[in-house]
Amino acid sequence: MIIKSKAPLRLGLAGGGTDVSPYSDEFGGAVLNTTISLFARAIIEPLDNGKIVLESHDLGEYQELESSMVLDIDRKLPLLKGVYNRIVKYYIKRPLSFRLTTIVDVPKGSGLGTSSTLTVAILGAFVEWLNLPLGDYEIAHLAYEIERKDLNLSGGKQDQYAATFGGFNFIEFLKNDQVIVNPLRVKSLYRNLLEWNLVLYYTGTSRDSADIIDSQTEEFKQKESEAINAAHSIKRIAYKMKESLLKGEIHKIGALLDENWHDKKKMSKAITNNSLDNVYQSAIAAGASGGKISGAGGGGFMMFYCPGNTKHKVIEALERFGGRAYNFVFEEDGLYTFTVK
């Protein structure tokens, strides 16, 4: 028997950062995101030899352990161990023996929500294997708690919900820690037009999002700070972009991305650097009407809206920076699991 699971990575179109505490706790946050055809995958093969074998293909890491109730969390494959520990402690209450293999389609720290998406994929595989009674909201919330509370990893709340639900979503983070996922019924024409006009560009550099988010969190703790005012603006942009997307006013999205990018840079000095600014300006000069960094910033992926017939000109302009453009389509489905017997 083999249990397989996959969850899609996400593009944060607007509102990113307002899902981060303490801003979301005090003011409430709102983000607009969509999932794309790049995935995190998990495969579980049950064993009967009292061993736990953990392997990450993309990271090139491997570990074989004795089965136990609790796996020590260290720098090696912490997400895999964190999910196992939570499942055993709260649901199974006995040690398990298995091989867990994970694969992610993009580099770690690329800004597409890789860690949270992988956590969702691993969790989904355990839910499928053990037939646990967890729905989408419960899986997303559990993935959030494993990352933020059990493993003490810094970050926001949107990625776990995007990966679990899939598709275009407007996600609201209320002051009482409640999360509401609003799936958007975007017409096929509008979705295809946006997909055609977006360039997803990998800068060739990854980053540790935790440091950037910690810096952002400290800024949020200062009342009336520039970061808080920027977050207020970014949240308003998320509402505007949702309206433009639903009405088919796709031509407005470039300018909204640009506005979001300039506000985002005010939330932490670590979000951009000279290299990223040069990439951005080159894309604009080649015909893009706007863009932004994906995720916390500092490196990873950037996206650009390229109206008319400017997409390939923008890609050509970015080639000199040593990164590469990724092909993708929007992914409507979220977490998907199945068993091969």
C-alpha positions in Angstrom: 0.0 0.0 0.0 1.2 3.5 -0.9 -0.4 6.7 0.2 0.1 9.8 -2.0 -0.6 13.4 -1.5 -0.1 16.7 -3.3 -0.9 20.3 -2.5 -0.5 23.3 -4.8 1.9 26.2 -4.2 0.3 29.7 -4.2 0.8 33.2 -5.7 0.0 35.9 -3.2 -1.6 38.6 -5.4 -2.4 41.1 -2.8 -2.7 41.6 1.0 0.3 39.5 1.9 1.7 40.5 5.3 -1.7 41.4 6.8 -2.0 37.7 7.8 1.0 38.0 10.1 0.6 38.5 13.8 0.3 40.9 15.6 -1.2 42.9 12.7 -3.9 40.4 12.0 -4.7 40.0 15.7 -5.3 43.7 16.2 -6.6 45.0 12.9 -7.7 41.9 10.9 -6.1 40.9 7.6 -7.2 40.1 4.1 -5.3 38.5 1.3 -6.1 37.5 -2.3 -4.2 34.5 -3.6 -4.4 31.7 -6.2 -2.8 28.3 -6.5 -0.7 27.3 -9.5 0.5 24.1 -11.2 3.6 23.7 -9.0 3.2 21.3 -6.1 4.5 19.8 -2.8 4.1 16.1 -2.7 4.3 13.5 0.1 4.4 9.7 -0.2 3.9 7.3 2.8 4.8 3.6 2.6 3.8 1.7 5.8 6.5 -0.5 7.2 6.5 -3.4 9.7 10.1 -3.3 10.9 9.8 -0.7 13.6 11.6 1.9 11.6 10.8 5.5 10.4 12.5 6.5 7.2 12.4 10.2 6.2 13.6 11.5 2.9 13.4 14.8 1.0 14.2 14.4 -2.6 14.6 18.1 -3.4 16.7 18.8 -0.4 18.8 15.7 -0.7 18.2 14.8 3.0 17.7 11.3 4.4 17.3 10.0 8.0 16.4 6.5 9.4 15.1 6.4 13.0 13.7 3.9 15.4 9.9 4.2 15.7 8.9 6.1 18.8 6.1 8.3 20.2 8.1 11.5 19.7 10.8 12.4 17.2 13.4 14.9 18.3 13.1 18.1 16.4 16.4 19.3 15.0 17.5 21.1 11.8 17.1 17.9 9.7 13.6 17.5 8.2 11.7 19.3 11.0 8.4 19.6 9.1 8.2 15.9 8.6 8.9 15.2 12.2 6.6 18.0 13.4 3.6 16.5 11.6 4.3 13.0 12.8 4.6 14.2 16.5 1.3 16.0 16.3 -0.5 13.1 14.7 0.8 10.6 17.2 0.2 12.8 20.2 -3.4 13.9 19.5 -4.8 11.2 17.2 -3.1 7.8 17.1 -1.4 7.7 20.6 1.0 4.9 19.4 4.2 4.9 17.4 4.1 4.2 13.7 6.5 2.6 11.3 6.7 4.0 7.7 8.8 5.6 5.0 7.9 9.2 4.2 9.2 10.8 1.0 8.6 14.4 0.1 9.2 16.4 -3.2 8.7 20.1 -3.9 8.7 21.5 -7.4 10.6 24.7 -6.5 13.6 25.6 -4.3 13.1 26.1 -0.6 12.7 29.7 0.4 11.3 30.7 -3.0 8.3 32.7 -1.7 5.5 30.5 -3.0 4.6 29.1 0.4 6.7 26.0 0.1 7.1 25.1 3.8 3.4 25.5 4.6 2.3 23.7 1.4 4.6 20.8 2.2 3.2 20.7 5.7 -0.3 20.4 4.3 0.8 17.7 1.9 2.4 15.6 4.6 -0.6 16.1 6.9 -2.9 15.1 4.1 -1.0 11.9 3.5 -1.4 11.0 7.2 -5.1 11.9 7.2 -5.6 9.6 4.1 -3.6 6.7 5.6 -5.1 6.8 9.1 -8.6 7.9 8.0 -8.6 10.8 10.3 -11.9 12.8 10.5 -10.4 16.2 9.5 -12.0 18.6 7.0 -10.3 21.4 5.0 -10.5 24.1 7.7 -9.2 21.7 10.3 -6.3 20.5 8.1 -5.3 24.1 7.3 -5.5 25.2 11.0 -3.6 22.1 12.1 -0.9 22.8 9.6 -0.7 26.4 10.9 -0.4 25.2 14.5 2.3 22.6 13.7 4.5 25.3 12.0 3.8 28.3 14.2 3.3 26.7 17.6 4.9 23.2 17.6 7.9 24.2 15.5 8.0 27.9 16.4 8.5 28.9 12.8 7.8 32.5 12.0 5.2 33.3 9.3 1.6 34.2 8.4 -1.6 32.3 8.1 -2.5 32.4 4.4 -0.3 29.6 2.9 -1.9 26.7 4.8 -5.4 27.7 3.7 -4.4 28.4 0.1 -2.7 24.9 -0.2 -5.6 23.1 1.4 -8.5 24.8 -0.5 -6.9 25.6 -3.8 -8.1 28.0 -6.5 -8.7 31.7 -6.3 -9.5 32.7 -2.7 -10.1 35.9 -0.8 -9.1 35.0 2.8 -10.1 37.1 5.8 -8.2 36.9 9.1 -10.5 38.2 11.9 -9.4 39.6 15.2 -10.7 36.6 17.1 -8.3 34.3 15.3 -11.1 33.1 13.0 -10.2 32.5 9.3 -12.8 32.7 6.6 -11.9 31.4 3.1 -14.1 33.0 0.4 -13.7 31.0 -2.9 -14.0 33.3 -5.9 -15.9 32.3 -9.0 -13.6 34.0 -11.5 -14.9 33.6 -15.1 -12.8 31.5 -17.4 -12.1 34.4 -19.7 -10.8 36.6 -16.9 -8.7 33.8 -15.4 -7.1 32.9 -18.8 -6.3 36.6 -19.5 -4.6 37.0 -16.2 -2.7 33.8 -16.6 -1.6 34.8 -20.1 -0.4 38.2 -18.9 1.5 37.1 -15.8 5.2 36.3 -15.8 6.5 34.3 -12.9 10.2 34.9 -12.6 12.6 33.1 -10.2 15.5 35.4 -9.3 17.9 32.5 -8.7 18.2 33.3 -5.0 16.3 31.9 -2.0 16.0 33.5 1.4 15.0 32.8 5.0 11.6 34.2 5.3 11.6 33.9 9.1 14.2 36.7 9.5 12.1 39.1 7.3 8.9 38.2 9.0 10.5 38.7 12.4 11.6 42.2 11.3 8.1 42.9 10.0 6.6 41.7 13.3 8.8 44.1 15.3 7.7 46.9 13.1 4.0 46.0 13.7 4.6 46.2 17.4 5.3 49.9 17.1 2.0 51.8 17.1 1.5 54.2 14.2 4.6 52.9 12.5 5.1 53.1 8.7 4.7 49.4 8.5 1.2 49.4 10.0 0.1 52.2 7.7 1.6 50.3 4.7 -0.3 47.1 5.9 -3.6 49.1 6.0 -3.0 50.2 2.4 -2.1 46.7 1.3 -5.3 45.3 2.8 -7.3 47.9 0.9 -5.5 46.9 -2.3 -6.6 43.3 -1.7 -10.2 44.4 -1.7 -9.7 46.5 -4.9 -8.0 43.6 -6.7 -10.7 41.2 -5.8 -13.3 43.5 -7.3 -11.2 44.0 -10.4 -10.8 40.3 -10.9 -14.5 39.5 -10.4 -15.6 42.3 -12.8 -13.0 41.4 -15.4 -11.1 44.6 -15.1 -7.9 42.7 -15.5 -6.1 45.8 -17.0 -6.2 47.4 -13.5 -4.2 44.5 -11.9 -0.8 45.7 -13.0 -1.1 49.1 -11.3 -2.5 47.4 -8.2 0.5 45.0 -8.0 2.8 48.0 -8.4 1.0 49.9 -5.6 1.2 46.7 -3.4 4.9 46.4 -4.1 5.8 49.9 -3.1 3.7 49.6 0.1 5.2 46.2 0.9 8.7 47.6 0.9 7.7 49.9 3.7 7.0 46.9 6.0 10.6 45.9 6.4 14.0 47.0 5.0 14.8 43.3 4.3 12.0 42.9 1.7 14.0 44.2 -1.2 17.6 45.0 -2.2 19.5 46.6 -5.2 19.4 43.4 -7.2 15.6 42.9 -6.8 15.0 46.6 -7.5 17.0 46.3 -10.8 15.0 43.3 -11.8 11.8 45.2 -11.1 12.8 48.3 -13.0 14.0 46.3 -16.0 10.6 44.5 -16.2 8.8 47.8 -16.1 11.0 49.3 -18.8 10.3 46.3 -21.0 6.5 46.8 -20.8 5.2 45.4 -17.5 2.7 47.7 -15.8 3.4 46.4 -12.3 4.6 43.5 -10.2 5.7 42.4 -6.8 7.8 39.9 -4.9 6.1 36.7 -3.9 6.0 35.9 -0.3 8.0 37.6 2.5 10.5 39.1 0.0 14.3 39.2 0.0 14.6 36.8 -3.0 12.8 33.9 -4.5 10.0 34.5 -7.1 8.7 37.8 -8.5 5.6 38.2 -10.6 4.9 40.8 -13.3 1.7 41.8 -15.1 2.5 42.3 -18.8 -0.4 43.9 -20.8 -0.9 43.5 -24.5 1.9 41.6 -26.2 4.7 42.6 -23.8 5.1 39.3 -22.0 7.9 37.8 -24.1 9.7 41.2 -24.1 9.7 41.2 -20.4 11.0 37.7 -20.2 13.8 38.6 -22.6 14.7 41.6 -20.5 15.0 39.5 -17.4 17.3 36.9 -18.9 20.4 38.9 -18.2 19.9 38.7 -14.5 20.5 34.9 -14.4 17.1 33.8 -13.2 14.4 32.1 -15.3 10.7 32.4 -16.0 8.5 29.5 -14.9 5.6 28.2 -17.0 2.4 27.6 -15.0 -1.3 27.5 -15.2 -3.8 28.3 -12.4 -4.7 25.3 -10.3 -8.3 25.0 -9.2 -7.9 22.1 -6.8 -6.3 22.1 -3.4 -5.0 19.2 -1.3 -5.5 15.9 -3.1 -4.8 12.5 -1.6 -5.3 8.9 -2.7 -4.2 5.3 -1.8 -2.6 2.8 -4.2 -3.1 -0.8 -3.0 
